Amino acid sequence: MKKLAIVTGGTKGIGRAIAECFAAEGFDLFITARTVEDLNELKATIEEKYAVTCHVLAGDVGDKSDIKYLSDNILRLNQPVEVLVNNAGLYRAGLLVDEPDNTLEKLMNINVYGAYYLTKELIPNFIKRHSGHIFNICSIASISTPENSGSYTISKFALLGFSKVLREEMKPHGIRVTAVMPGATFTNSWKGEDVSPDLLMPPEDIAAAVWNAYAMKNSVVEEIVLRPMK
């Protein structure tokens, strides 16, 4: 039985690049995102290109009932969950003093609580086997304060904090936890911006860093910080 890698927000950008990277290494996949059409397109592409099984299911990680629905379907596969990539996230530009009152709540729900609750649902599967690797896709905003990114920065600081706590708690169980903090990456969030792709990182670079961290046998890379060359 093939090992299973789960990727949230896996149809575009960093999530898609990570999904394809693990598929290329022979992993079956379970990918979730909010748009059914995007999921179906990705499933067809991955299964044809890599000859693995790609399970897809639409859901919103900002909704606890959706998280329960997703985790139930994952566990029903009765397949070893080897990798969880908490990638789903939302960016909203704005200053704390100007942004709408519900901005922080919305960003925390998706960027932090989504990872927190899905991990809690799946962690018994990891602990039972004393194996597995959890990646939380944070941001360079987890360790800095970019301009005009008020509540987004708060949420990404919180996600890094969650990663640190989880890392300590999982040590006795042989489960690795890695926080990934990419800088500016060429994804859909840059659509409409007057920025050259040459000044941004390709999502495939992030995926390569994630795979290399996973491929280590007796080490854990606790944090990965990536920035564009220029």
N, C-alpha and C positions, 0 to 999 in steps of 0.2 A: 504493500500500500504506500502510495506516495505521501510525502509530508504536505501539509497545507499551510499556505501563507495567506493571511487576511490583510486586505488593504482597504481602508476607508477613504472616501473621496478619490477613488482609483481610476476614474475615466479620463482625467486630463492631467497635464503638467507633471509635477513631481510624483504624484500617486501612480499615474499611468507608467511612467518610466520605471518606477520600482516594481510594479506588477510585472512588466515585461522582462525585467532583469531576473526576477525569481522564476518566471516561466521558462526562460532560456536555460536555467539551471535545473529544470525538471520538476519544479514544484507545481502541484495543483493550486488553484487560486480560489478565493472567495472575495469578490469585490463588491463593495457597496457604494452607492452615490444616490443622488436624488432624481436623476433623469433616466427613465427606462430606456429610451432610444439610445442614449450614449452607452449604457450598460450592455445592451444587446449587440451594438456595433463592436464594442471591445471584446465581448465574449467570442464572437465569430472570428475576429482577427486573431486573437490569442490562440484559440483552439486550432485554427488552420496553420498558423505560423510555427507553433511550438509543440503541437501534439500532446497537450496536457488538457486536463479538465478545468474549465473556468466556470465556477458558480457565480451568478450575479443576482443581486436582490436590491431593489430600490428601498431607500430609507433615509431618514433625517436623524443624524446623530445628536442633533439638538433637542430631540424629543425622546424622553425616557421610555415611552411605550414602544417607539420604533426600535430603540436599542434592545429591548427585551425580545422583540419579534426577530431582529437580526441574530441575536445570540442563540435563541432557540433553534433557528434554522441552521446555524453553524454547527451546534452541538449534535443536532439530529443526523449529521453526516457520519458520525462515529469515525472520524478521521483524525489522526494526531495533529493538533494545532501546534505547529512549530514556530511560526512567526506571526506576530501581530504588528501591523504598521498603522498607528493612529495618525493618519495624515489629513483627514477632513478638517477644513478650517475656513474661516471667513475673515476678510480684511475690510475694514471701514476706515477711510481717512477722516481726520477731524481732530480738533483740539478738545480737551476735556471740558473747557468752559463753554464750548459752542455746540457740541454734539447733542443729539436728541437724548432725552432722559433714559430711554430703554437700550441705548447702545451697549453699555457695559454688560447688561444682563444677556443680551443677544449674543455677544461675542464670547462671554464666559460659557454660555450653554453649549455652543458649538465647539469652541477651541479648547475648552477645559473639561466641562462636565461630560461631553461626548466621549472623550478618551477615558475619563475616570470611570464612568459607569460601564462602558463596554469592557474595559480591562477587568473590572470587578466580576462581571458575568463570566468571563472566560478564564480567569486566573486559576480556578480549581483544576481545569484541564491541564494547565502547565504544571501546577504543583504536584498533581498525581503522578506525572511522568518524570518529575525532577529534570525537566528539559524545556528549552524554548528561549525565544528572544523577542523582547518587546521594544519597538522603536516608536518614540514620540517625536513627530516632526514639529519642532518648535520653530524658532526664527532667530535671526541675529538680533531681533527686537527683544529676545529673552535676556540679553546681556547688555543692551544699550537702549538709548531712548531716541529713536528716529523722530524727525520733525513731523508734526501733523498726524500722529498715529496714537492718540491718547489711550483709548480703551483697548485697542488692539495690543499695544505694548503691555498693558496690565495683564491681559489674558495670556500672553506668551511668557511673561515672567512666571505666572501661576503654573503654566504647563511645565516649565522647567523645574519648578519646585515639586510638582507631582512626580516628575521623573526621578528626582533625587531621593525622595522618600521611598518610592517604589523600588528603586535600586537597592537600598539598604534592606528593605523587608524581604526581597527575593534572594538575597545572598545565600541564606541557609538552604534554599530549595534548588540551587543550581540554575536559576533562571537569570538571564542577562537582560539588562535594561540600558538602552542607549537614547540619549537626547540628541537630536540632530538640529543644528542651528544654521540654516542656509541664509546667506545674504541675498542680494537681488538676483532672482532667477527668472529666465524667460518663460513665463507662464501667462495664462489668460488674464491675470490681474494687471498685466501691463498693456492690455489692449487699449488702443486709443492714445497711448502715451508716446510722445516724441522722443523715444529712446532707442538707440541702435542696439540690436541683439548682441553685437560684439562687446558691449559693455556689461552684459549680463551673463550669468552662468546657464548652461544648458541643463535641463532636468536630468539628463542622463548622467551628468557628473554627480549629482546627489544620489542617484540610484547606485552608482558604482561605489560610492563611499559606504552606503548602507550594506551592500552585498559584502564588501571587504570586511566590514566590522562583524557581520554574521559569520563569515567563513573562518575566522580565527577560532582555534580549538580550545585553548586553555587560558584565554584572556578575555576581558570585557573592555570595550571602548565605551567609557561612560558618557563622553560628550564629543560631538563632532561639530566644529565650527568651519564653515566654508564661506569664502568671499570671492567676488570676481577679481580677476587679475588686475584690471585697470581701475 
